[in-house]
Amino acid sequence: MQGRVNLPGAEELFRSTAPTQPPPTPPQASRASGRVRHEEKITVYISSDELINLEAARLTLRKAGINADRGKIVRAAVAAALADLDARGEQATIVARLGD
């Protein structure tokens, strides 16, 4: 008679696969996260012209040797806007654009 097979328990099957890292410092938080698995999701509605401009930006970046999908470009733009807001406060570009 052969021995019994040891199967993994629930703790092993349902363990977290996310790397454990300390929370980001403010400068790290302002950088774009790049292509990683994200835990949160938002839906953003944009116009056809904005989508065409986003795709044109992606192609321009590709010509410059930077391969980025639209999501990565949006995350980089959000990170840049938030860093500018953090650094310049009421003088930030986003304040002017949203204040109209």
N, C-alpha and C positions, 0 to 999 in steps of 0.2 A: 504494500500500500504506500502510495506516495504521500509526502507531507502536504499540508494545507498551504495554499497560496495566501500570502499576506497582502491584503488590499489596503489602499490608503484610507485614512479616516476622513471625516467631514472637514476637520481643520486643514488638512492638506489639500483637499479638493477645492475648498472655497477660500483659500488664502489669498491675500491681496498680492497682485503681481506688480503693482505700482512701486517704483523705487521710493524708498523713504529718504526724504531730503529735508533739511531745515527750511523754514519759510524764507522766501526771497527777501533780500534787503531792498529798500526803495529803488536804487539804481538798477538792480537786477529785474525788478518788477516792471520797469519801464521799457525793457527790451522786448522785441517781438519774440514769441515763443517758438516760431518755426514749425516744422512738420513733426509734431509729436501727437500722441493720443491725448485729446482734450476731454476733460470731465464735464465741461459745461458747453451749452450750445445756445445760440441766439439766432433768430431769423431776422434778416434785414431786407426790407423791400427797397429796391432802387429802380430808377427809370431806365428805359432802354438806352438812352444816351449815356447814362452813368455806367451801365454795363459794357457798352462799346468802348468807353474811355478806359475802363478797368482792363478789358481785354487788350486794348492797344498798349497800355502800360506794361502788361505781362509780356507782350511781344517785344517791346522796346528793351525790357530787362533781359529777355532771352538773347537778343542781339548783342547785348553787353556781356554775355556769358553768365548771367544769373538766371537759373532755372527756378522759378517760383510760381506756384499756383495762385489762383485768385484769393483763396483764403489766407495764404501767407502774406500776400501784399496787403490785404485788409488788416491783418493783425499787426504788421509793421507800421501801417499808417495810424492805427489806433495808438500803438505804443509811442510813436513820434508825437502825436497830438497831446497825449497825456503827459509826456515828458516836458513838452513845451509849456503846458499849463502849469505843471509843477514848478518849472524854472522861472517863468515870466508872469505867472498869475493873471491878473486882469489885462495884461498886454499881450497875452498869447493869441495866436492866430485863431484858435477855435472859439475864443470869446467873441472876437470880431465877427466871425462867420455865423455864430448862433445868436448873436445879439441883434441881428437884422430883423 
